[in-house]
Amino acid sequence: MTRFVGAIDQGTTSSRFIVFDRGGNTIALAQREHRQIYPRPGWVEHDPVEIRDNTMAVIEEALRSADLTSGDLAAVGITNQRETTLLWDRASGLPVHNALVWQDTRVDPLVAEFTRDGGQDRFRAQTGLPLASYFSALKLRWLLDNVPGARVRAEAGDLAFGTVDSWILWHLTGLHITDVTNASRTQLMDLRTLEWDNELLTAFGVPRSVLPRIVPSSAVYGEARAPLAGVPVTGILGDQQAALMGQACFRPGEAKNTYGTGCFLLMHTGIAPMPSKHGLVTTVAAKLGDQPATYALEGSIAITGALVQWLRDNLGLIKSSAEVETLALSVPDNGDVYFVPAFSGLYAPYWRADARGTIAGLTRFASAGHIARAALEATAYQTMDVVRAMEQDSGIAMASLRVDGAMVVNRTLMQFQADTLDVPVVRPSCVETTALGAAYAAGLAVGYWTGLDDLRANWAEAERWTPAMDPDRRAGLAGAWHKAVDRSMGWG
């Protein structure tokens, strides 16, 4: 059997290609960042052509670095930043506009308009999602309404819509497809039928002709072209669902949190969608071949690692992201400073588009160290809010939290996370869990791995942080954090 499986990991800030062996070990990796484009306050765009070209380049670089060819790969999977919305010409394959990134808030007026006619949860029963600028449907509506000629061309069948998985796969295979996990983030798919919903398409003004075909997360879709010529493309998962699979969270109650640009906490809930009454979203976890789909509760946090980047790029407090931990450790605590990073409003569990970034508790005593510490602690506090909501929705008390993503190298943050949650925080030996999940989905489809037990056997603990905070102090800090959150609202 062919020796390895490849995974395209197209994220918010970079594109990567990683090759894994049967034990889930990384054999080769290449990465390229792409530009973050901010045309106006609250608008966030990516250049789709740059993303496509970077993706193809990192595939070639990774294979070359390990002296591999496409013939060494049994299959390839893709995982991607979700909700980011693209519209392109079917004939030329060129985008009609830059991609609207999941963080983009230009559709806030549309959110308000739709909310006035039925409330924020008017589509939650079908989609598991509240009305918010986060999801794809209103972004697509904006493109159709604001790009000259786009709606007419879309209705004529000349344009194709997709999230980033569809865009990459169009150019890699010629197929116009998306999997159930990405489709579940558009607000256009019915969670139970796993099909595009006519009522939703009518409500959002989206012509069916632009939509990709919905496929399982693990199945044989077709063969790739160069630079992966002849390799079966057999796995697609949105990045957070991929991390859930990479963390081997296959049983109800098992949960992971990915610390990246934002934070995304998912808890597996089984084969039936679990509605949320506490500000979370219900989403598809995966669909493996002909097996029933599985579902998850998710709490999405817009700004976590991006806040550290902001300290670096906008304030100049640090020269590299890694320096934030050193600066935070220059003070013994946060000095009663709290940072609510609502740069794109607040996502779960609040869903407040009118919230804005707020630093509370400043005095002349506050220093750069206090601000750095408050920025790190904001990640832990936001995660704490999501965990509490998840426990209320599911009725399951979280026993531990599996963590991954770029920020887990920050031991100060991980210890503070364990302290605020009062449960152990556990990092696996493989930190590339998102790409690994995509590789798992691809490998399962071709028999490279025989089942979920193979994937569980690959998971191994590398580091654990146990709670060490006095309960009274934990409660006091949480109370001050929530006071700061209240202060951040009502600006938009």
C-alpha positions in Angstrom: 0.0 0.0 0.0 1.1 3.6 -0.7 3.0 4.9 2.2 1.4 8.2 3.2 -1.6 10.5 3.2 -1.6 14.2 2.4 -3.6 17.0 3.8 -4.2 20.5 2.5 -4.8 22.9 5.4 -6.0 26.2 4.1 -6.4 28.5 7.1 -7.2 32.2 7.9 -3.6 33.3 7.7 -1.7 30.7 5.7 -1.9 27.6 3.5 -0.1 24.4 4.4 0.4 21.0 3.0 1.3 18.2 5.4 2.1 14.5 4.8 1.4 12.0 7.5 2.2 8.3 8.0 0.0 5.6 9.4 0.9 6.5 13.0 -0.2 10.1 12.5 3.4 11.4 12.4 4.3 14.4 10.3 6.6 13.4 7.4 6.7 16.7 5.4 5.3 20.2 5.8 5.3 23.4 3.9 3.5 26.7 4.7 2.9 30.1 3.1 1.1 33.1 4.5 -1.3 35.2 2.5 -2.3 38.9 2.8 -5.0 40.1 5.1 -6.9 42.8 3.3 -8.9 45.5 5.2 -10.6 47.8 2.7 -12.7 49.5 5.4 -13.1 49.1 9.2 -14.8 45.7 9.9 -14.1 44.5 6.3 -11.7 41.5 6.0 -10.9 40.0 2.6 -8.5 37.5 1.0 -7.3 37.3 -2.5 -8.6 33.9 -3.8 -5.9 33.6 -6.5 -3.2 34.1 -4.0 -4.7 31.4 -1.8 -4.9 29.0 -4.8 -1.4 29.7 -5.9 0.0 29.4 -2.4 -1.8 26.1 -1.9 -0.3 24.6 -5.1 3.1 25.9 -4.2 3.1 24.4 -0.7 2.1 21.0 -2.1 5.1 21.0 -4.3 7.4 22.3 -1.6 6.4 19.7 1.0 6.7 16.8 -1.4 10.1 18.1 -2.6 11.4 18.5 1.0 10.8 14.9 1.8 11.9 13.6 -1.7 8.3 12.4 -2.4 6.1 12.4 -5.4 2.4 12.3 -5.7 2.7 8.5 -6.3 3.7 8.2 -2.6 0.3 9.3 -1.4 -2.6 7.0 -1.0 -5.1 9.9 -0.8 -5.4 13.6 0.0 -7.8 15.5 2.2 -8.6 19.1 2.6 -9.5 21.2 5.6 -10.2 24.9 5.4 -11.2 28.1 7.1 -15.0 27.9 7.2 -17.7 30.5 6.3 -15.2 32.5 4.1 -17.2 33.2 1.0 -16.1 33.1 -2.7 -17.9 33.7 -6.0 -16.2 32.9 -9.3 -16.7 32.6 -13.0 -17.3 29.0 -14.1 -15.7 29.5 -17.5 -12.5 31.3 -16.5 -12.2 30.0 -12.9 -11.4 33.6 -11.8 -13.1 35.2 -8.8 -15.5 38.1 -9.3 -14.4 39.7 -6.0 -12.0 39.1 -3.2 -13.2 36.4 -0.7 -15.2 37.7 2.2 -13.5 36.3 5.3 -15.5 34.8 8.2 -14.5 37.7 10.4 -15.9 40.3 8.0 -18.8 42.4 9.4 -20.0 44.3 6.3 -23.3 42.4 6.4 -24.2 43.7 9.9 -27.0 45.9 8.3 -28.4 42.8 6.6 -28.2 40.9 9.9 -30.3 43.6 11.5 -32.8 43.7 8.6 -33.3 39.9 8.7 -33.5 39.9 12.5 -36.3 42.5 12.5 -38.4 40.1 10.5 -38.5 37.0 12.8 -35.7 37.5 15.4 -32.1 36.4 15.5 -33.0 32.7 15.8 -35.5 32.6 12.9 -33.4 30.0 11.0 -32.0 28.2 14.0 -34.4 25.2 13.8 -33.3 24.3 10.3 -29.6 25.3 10.5 -28.6 25.3 14.1 -27.2 28.9 13.6 -28.3 32.4 14.7 -28.4 35.2 12.3 -24.9 36.7 12.4 -22.3 38.2 10.1 -20.2 35.1 10.7 -21.9 32.7 8.4 -21.8 32.5 4.6 -25.4 33.1 3.4 -25.5 36.9 3.9 -21.9 37.3 2.6 -23.1 35.6 -0.6 -26.1 37.8 -0.7 -23.8 40.8 -0.4 -21.7 39.7 -3.3 -24.8 39.0 -5.5 -26.2 42.4 -4.7 -23.0 44.5 -4.8 -20.8 43.0 -7.5 -22.0 44.5 -10.8 -23.9 41.9 -12.9 -23.3 39.1 -10.4 -26.9 38.3 -9.7 -27.8 38.1 -13.4 -24.8 36.0 -14.1 -25.5 33.7 -11.1 -29.1 33.1 -12.1 -27.9 32.3 -15.6 -25.6 29.6 -14.2 -22.4 31.4 -15.0 -21.1 31.8 -11.5 -20.1 29.4 -8.8 -20.3 29.9 -5.0 -18.2 28.1 -2.5 -16.3 28.2 0.8 -12.5 27.8 0.5 -12.7 24.0 0.2 -14.8 24.3 -2.9 -12.5 26.9 -4.4 -9.4 24.8 -4.0 -11.1 21.6 -5.1 -12.5 23.3 -8.2 -8.9 24.1 -9.3 -7.5 20.7 -8.1 -10.1 18.4 -9.5 -12.6 20.4 -11.6 -15.4 19.4 -9.3 -17.8 21.8 -7.7 -18.4 20.2 -4.3 -18.4 20.9 -0.6 -18.9 18.5 2.3 -21.6 18.5 4.9 -19.5 20.2 7.6 -18.8 23.2 5.4 -22.3 23.3 4.1 -23.6 23.4 7.6 -21.8 26.7 8.1 -23.4 28.5 5.2 -26.9 28.8 6.9 -28.3 27.4 3.7 -28.4 23.7 4.5 -30.9 21.8 6.6 -29.1 20.0 9.4 -31.3 17.0 9.3 -31.7 16.4 5.5 -28.1 17.5 4.8 -29.4 19.2 1.6 -29.7 22.8 0.4 -33.1 24.1 1.7 -35.4 25.8 -0.7 -37.0 28.0 2.0 -33.6 29.2 3.1 -32.5 29.9 -0.5 -35.6 31.9 -1.1 -35.3 33.9 2.2 -31.6 34.8 1.5 -32.2 35.4 -2.2 -29.6 32.8 -3.4 -30.1 31.0 -6.7 -29.6 27.3 -6.5 -27.5 27.4 -9.7 -24.5 28.8 -7.8 -24.3 26.1 -5.2 -21.9 23.2 -5.0 -23.0 19.6 -4.6 -23.0 18.4 -0.9 -20.9 15.3 -0.3 -19.8 13.2 2.7 -16.7 14.2 4.7 -15.0 11.0 3.8 -15.6 9.4 0.3 -13.9 9.1 -3.0 -14.7 12.3 -5.0 -12.3 12.1 -7.9 -8.6 12.3 -8.8 -6.4 15.4 -8.4 -4.5 17.2 -11.2 -1.0 18.4 -10.9 0.8 18.9 -8.5 -1.1 15.9 -7.0 -1.7 14.2 -10.4 -3.5 10.9 -10.0 -4.0 11.1 -6.2 -7.6 10.3 -5.0 -9.2 13.3 -3.3 -11.2 11.6 -0.5 -11.7 13.9 2.5 -13.2 17.3 3.2 -13.7 18.8 6.7 -14.1 22.4 7.9 -11.1 23.2 10.0 -12.8 22.9 13.4 -14.5 19.6 12.6 -11.1 18.4 11.3 -9.5 19.2 14.6 -12.3 17.3 16.4 -11.5 14.3 14.3 -7.7 14.8 14.7 -8.2 14.9 18.5 -10.1 11.5 18.3 -13.2 13.0 19.9 -15.7 10.5 18.5 -18.0 9.9 21.6 -20.7 12.2 23.0 -19.2 14.5 25.6 -15.7 14.5 24.2 -14.5 18.0 23.4 -11.6 20.0 22.0 -10.6 23.6 21.8 -8.5 25.0 18.9 -6.5 28.1 19.8 -5.7 30.0 16.6 -6.8 33.3 15.1 -10.0 32.7 17.0 -11.0 29.9 19.4 -13.3 27.1 18.4 -14.6 24.7 21.0 -16.6 21.7 19.8 -18.2 18.9 21.8 -19.3 15.7 20.0 -23.0 15.1 20.7 -23.8 12.0 18.7 -26.1 11.2 15.7 -28.8 13.7 16.4 -28.5 17.5 16.3 -28.6 19.0 19.8 -30.3 22.4 19.9 -28.7 25.1 22.0 -30.5 27.4 24.4 -27.3 29.1 25.8 -25.8 30.8 22.8 -23.9 28.0 21.0 -24.4 26.7 17.5 -25.4 23.2 16.4 -23.2 21.9 13.6 -22.4 18.7 11.6 -19.3 17.0 13.1 -18.7 14.7 10.1 -20.3 12.2 7.8 -18.0 9.2 7.0 -19.2 7.5 3.8 -22.6 6.0 4.1 -22.7 6.1 7.9 -25.1 8.5 9.6 -23.9 12.1 10.1 -22.6 13.0 13.6 -23.2 16.4 15.2 -21.5 18.8 17.6 -22.2 21.8 19.8 -19.8 24.6 19.0 -18.8 27.8 20.6 -16.9 30.2 18.2 -14.7 33.0 19.5 -13.7 35.5 16.9 -10.5 37.0 18.4 -7.9 35.1 20.4 -4.5 34.6 18.6 -5.5 37.6 16.5 -5.3 39.8 19.6 -1.7 38.8 20.1 -1.0 39.8 16.5 -2.8 43.1 17.2 -0.5 43.8 20.1 2.5 43.1 17.8 1.4 44.8 14.6 -0.8 47.7 15.8 0.6 48.6 19.2 4.2 47.4 18.8 4.2 46.0 22.4 6.0 42.9 21.2 8.2 42.1 18.2 7.0 38.5 17.8 3.9 36.6 19.0 6.1 34.4 21.1 7.2 37.4 23.2 3.7 37.9 24.6 4.3 35.2 27.3 7.5 36.8 28.5 5.9 40.2 28.7 2.9 38.7 30.5 5.2 37.0 33.0 6.8 40.4 33.8 3.9 41.0 36.2 2.4 38.7 38.9 -1.2 39.2 37.8 -3.3 41.3 35.5 -3.4 44.3 37.8 -7.2 44.3 37.6 -7.0 45.0 33.8 -9.4 43.1 31.5 -9.3 43.1 27.7 -12.5 42.2 25.8 -11.3 41.7 22.2 -14.7 42.3 20.5 -13.1 43.6 17.3 -15.8 41.8 15.2 -18.4 41.9 17.9 -18.8 39.1 20.3 -19.6 35.6 19.1 -20.6 32.7 21.3 -22.3 32.7 23.7 -23.3 36.4 23.4 -23.8 37.0 19.7 -23.6 40.8 20.1 -22.7 42.6 16.9 -22.8 45.9 18.8 -19.9 44.9 21.1 -16.5 46.5 20.5 -13.0 45.9 21.8 -12.6 47.2 25.4 -9.8 47.5 27.9 -11.3 48.0 31.3 -9.7 48.7 34.7 -6.8 50.9 33.5 -5.0 53.0 36.1 -1.6 54.7 36.1 -0.3 51.5 37.7 -1.1 49.5 34.5 1.8 48.6 32.3 2.5 46.8 29.0 2.9 43.6 31.0 -0.6 44.0 32.5 -2.1 44.5 29.0 -0.2 41.5 27.6 -1.4 39.4 30.5 -5.0 40.6 30.1 -4.8 39.8 26.4 -3.8 36.2 27.2 -6.4 35.8 29.9 -9.1 37.1 27.6 -8.6 33.8 25.6 -9.1 31.7 28.7 -12.1 33.7 29.9 -13.9 33.6 26.5 -13.3 29.8 26.5 -14.7 29.6 30.0 -17.9 31.2 28.9 -18.3 28.8 26.1 -17.6 25.7 28.3 -20.2 26.8 30.8 -22.8 27.3 28.1 -21.9 23.9 26.6 -22.3 22.2 30.0 -25.7 23.8 30.4 -26.9 22.7 26.9 -25.6 19.2 27.0 -26.0 18.4 30.7 -22.5 16.9 30.6 -19.9 18.3 33.0 -16.6 18.5 31.1 -14.0 16.2 32.6 -11.1 17.5 30.6 -10.4 19.7 27.6 -8.2 18.6 24.7 -6.4 21.5 23.2 -4.5 22.3 19.9 -3.5 25.2 17.8 -0.7 27.6 17.7 -1.4 29.2 21.1 -1.0 25.9 23.1 2.8 26.4 23.2 2.0 29.2 25.7 2.2 27.3 29.0 1.1 30.4 31.0 -2.1 30.5 29.0 -2.7 26.8 29.3 -2.3 26.8 33.0 -4.6 29.8 33.4 -7.1 28.0 31.2 -7.1 25.0 33.5 -7.4 27.3 36.5 -10.5 29.1 35.1 -12.2 25.9 34.0 -11.2 23.9 37.1 -10.6 20.8 34.8 -7.4 19.4 33.3 -6.2 20.8 30.0 -4.5 18.2 27.8 -2.3 18.7 24.7 -1.7 15.7 22.4 1.6 14.7 21.0 0.6 15.7 17.5 -0.2 19.4 17.5 -1.2 19.4 13.8 -4.6 18.0 14.7 -6.5 20.0 12.0 -4.5 18.7 9.1 -4.4 15.3 10.7 -8.2 15.2 10.9 -8.4 15.9 7.1 -5.8 13.2 6.5 -7.9 10.8 8.7 -11.0 11.5 6.7 -9.2 10.9 3.4 -7.4 7.8 4.6 -10.6 6.1 6.0 -12.2 6.4 2.5 -9.4 4.3 0.9 -8.8 1.9 3.7 -5.4 3.4 4.7 -6.9 3.4 8.3 -9.5 0.7 8.9 -11.7 2.5 11.4 -12.0 4.9 14.3 -10.1 2.5 16.6 -7.0 3.0 14.5 -7.3 6.8 15.0 -7.9 6.5 18.7 -4.8 4.4 19.0 -2.8 7.2 17.4 -3.8 9.8 20.0 -1.3 10.3 22.8 -1.0 12.8 25.6 2.1 15.1 25.5 1.4 17.6 28.3 -1.3 18.2 31.0 -2.1 21.3 33.1 -4.1 20.7 36.2 -6.2 23.4 38.1 -4.3 25.2 40.9 -6.4 28.2 41.6 -8.3 29.0 44.8 -12.1 28.7 44.2 -12.8 32.2 45.7 -10.2 33.8 43.4 -11.6 31.9 40.4 -15.0 33.3 41.1 -13.8 36.8 41.7 -11.9 36.9 38.4 -14.8 35.5 36.5 -17.1 38.2 38.0 -14.7 41.0 37.0 -14.4 39.6 33.5 -18.2 39.5 33.0 -18.3 43.1 34.2 -15.9 44.1 31.5 -17.9 42.1 28.9 -21.0 44.1 29.9 -19.0 47.3 29.3 -18.1 46.3 25.8 -21.7 46.1 24.6 -23.8 48.8 23.0 -21.2 50.5 20.8 -22.3 49.3 17.3 
